[in-house]
Amino acid sequence: MKLTVAISGASGSNLGLSFVNKIPSNIEVFLVVSKSAKKALKLETGKNIKELLQDKDNITVLKDTDIGACIASGSFKVDKMIVIPCSMNTLAKFSVGISDSLITRAFTVMLKEKREIVIAPREMPLNSINLENMLKLSKLNVTIAPPILGYYSNVSSLEDMENFLIGKWFDMLKIDNNLYERWK
């Protein structure tokens, strides 16, 4: 499987990197991190991407400014795309077809090719514009999966919470995992 992972500039950029670090090595990953995500990551963790991203052979890091990268073309077959976290700015661009960065271009390509897309909007509370944009994308078969905790799970630490969320996103992308305790 080929998977595009985009991290846009919302709080929780480190969650996107944790997701990438847990992806099995048999999945080819194309990672794109926006300029705003890099800034949020530095503000929230005091670290940069290189310090938090594991060095794995299955990860190709692409620049968000490189709209000529492989994932910007429909002829380069990527199976699925996930955006963790998805800022409201990026979500709005997705909903109206703006393709001014590699993240938004890759999304547009995935949409036109009718490939699987999951976005994890990261905002609270949501306003009517956010909700309308999410509804519009949902009607286009984009899966809207914000980082919302399941309280039936044994969650006692930040790592447990992250594993629950990442496990749920893996489930949506059909990536086998045992990152969280399932309902019995």
C-alpha positions in Angstrom: 0.0 0.0 0.0 1.1 3.6 -0.7 -0.2 6.2 1.8 0.1 9.9 1.8 0.2 11.4 5.3 -0.2 15.2 5.5 0.3 17.2 8.7 -1.3 20.7 8.5 -0.9 23.6 10.9 -3.2 22.8 13.7 -2.5 22.0 17.3 -1.5 18.4 17.7 1.1 18.1 14.9 3.0 15.7 17.1 0.0 13.3 16.8 0.5 13.2 13.1 4.2 12.3 13.6 3.2 9.6 16.2 0.8 8.2 13.6 3.7 8.0 11.0 6.1 6.5 13.4 3.6 3.6 14.1 2.9 2.8 10.4 4.2 -0.7 9.6 7.3 -0.9 7.4 5.5 -2.7 4.6 3.5 0.5 3.8 5.1 3.1 1.6 4.6 6.5 3.2 4.7 9.9 1.5 4.9 12.5 4.3 4.1 16.2 3.8 4.3 18.7 6.6 3.1 22.3 6.2 5.1 25.3 7.3 2.4 26.1 9.9 2.6 22.5 11.2 6.3 22.8 11.6 5.8 26.0 13.6 3.0 24.4 15.8 5.2 21.4 16.4 8.1 23.6 17.6 5.8 25.7 19.8 4.0 22.7 21.4 7.0 20.3 21.8 10.1 22.4 21.6 11.3 20.0 18.9 11.4 19.8 15.2 10.4 17.0 12.8 13.8 15.4 12.5 13.9 15.0 16.3 10.5 13.4 16.4 10.3 11.4 13.2 11.9 7.9 13.3 14.3 7.2 10.5 12.6 4.5 8.5 13.2 3.2 5.0 9.5 3.3 4.1 9.0 7.1 4.6 9.6 9.7 1.9 9.4 13.2 3.2 8.2 15.8 0.6 8.1 19.5 0.8 4.7 21.2 0.9 6.0 23.8 -1.6 6.9 21.1 -4.2 3.7 20.9 -6.2 5.6 18.9 -8.8 6.2 16.0 -6.4 5.1 12.5 -7.3 1.8 12.6 -5.2 0.7 15.7 -7.1 -0.2 13.6 -10.1 -3.0 11.1 -10.5 -0.8 8.9 -12.6 1.3 8.2 -9.5 -1.0 5.7 -7.7 -1.3 6.4 -4.0 -3.9 4.2 -2.4 -5.0 6.4 0.5 -4.4 9.8 2.1 -4.8 11.0 5.7 -4.5 14.5 7.1 -3.6 14.5 10.8 -4.2 17.1 12.1 -6.3 19.0 9.5 -6.5 22.7 10.2 -9.7 24.5 9.5 -7.8 26.6 6.8 -6.7 23.4 5.0 -10.2 21.9 5.4 -11.7 25.0 3.9 -9.3 24.8 0.9 -10.2 21.2 0.4 -13.9 22.0 0.4 -13.6 24.5 -2.4 -10.8 22.9 -4.5 -7.9 25.3 -3.8 -4.7 23.5 -4.7 -2.0 26.0 -3.7 0.4 23.6 -1.9 1.4 20.0 -2.2 -1.0 19.0 0.6 -4.0 20.6 -1.1 -2.9 19.4 -4.6 -2.5 15.8 -3.4 -6.0 16.0 -1.8 -7.5 17.3 -5.1 -5.8 14.4 -7.0 -7.0 11.8 -4.5 -10.5 13.2 -4.8 -10.6 13.3 -8.6 -9.2 9.8 -8.7 -11.9 8.6 -6.2 -9.3 7.3 -3.8 -9.7 6.9 0.0 -9.2 10.1 2.1 -9.4 10.5 5.8 -9.1 13.9 7.5 -8.7 14.5 11.3 -10.0 18.1 11.8 -8.5 19.6 15.0 -10.6 22.5 16.3 -13.0 23.1 19.2 -15.6 24.5 19.2 -16.6 24.1 15.6 -18.4 27.0 13.9 -21.1 26.7 11.2 -18.6 27.3 8.4 -16.4 24.4 9.7 -19.4 22.1 9.9 -20.6 23.1 6.4 -17.2 22.4 5.0 -17.0 19.0 6.7 -20.5 18.1 5.4 -19.5 19.1 1.9 -16.4 16.9 2.1 -18.4 14.0 3.7 -20.8 14.1 0.8 -17.7 13.6 -1.5 -16.9 10.4 0.4 -14.1 12.0 2.5 -14.0 10.3 5.9 -14.2 13.0 8.7 -12.4 11.5 11.8 -11.5 14.1 14.4 -9.3 13.0 17.3 -12.2 12.2 19.7 -11.4 9.8 22.6 -13.4 6.7 23.3 -14.0 6.5 27.0 -14.8 2.8 27.1 -11.1 2.0 26.5 -8.5 1.7 29.2 -6.9 5.1 28.7 -4.7 6.3 31.5 -1.9 8.2 29.9 -1.3 10.5 26.9 0.4 7.6 25.1 -2.8 5.5 25.7 -4.9 8.3 24.2 -2.7 8.6 21.2 -2.6 4.9 20.6 -6.4 4.8 20.8 -6.7 7.5 18.2 -4.0 6.1 15.9 -5.5 2.7 16.2 -8.9 4.0 15.1 -7.4 5.8 12.1 -5.4 2.7 11.2 -8.8 0.8 11.3 -10.3 3.3 8.9 -7.3 2.8 6.5 -7.5 -1.0 6.9 -4.1 -1.2 8.6 -3.9 -4.1 11.1 -3.1 -3.0 14.6 -3.6 -3.7 18.3 -3.0 -0.2 19.5 -6.1 0.0 21.7 -8.4 -2.2 23.7 -11.4 -3.1 21.6 -15.0 -3.3 22.8 -15.8 -6.7 24.3 
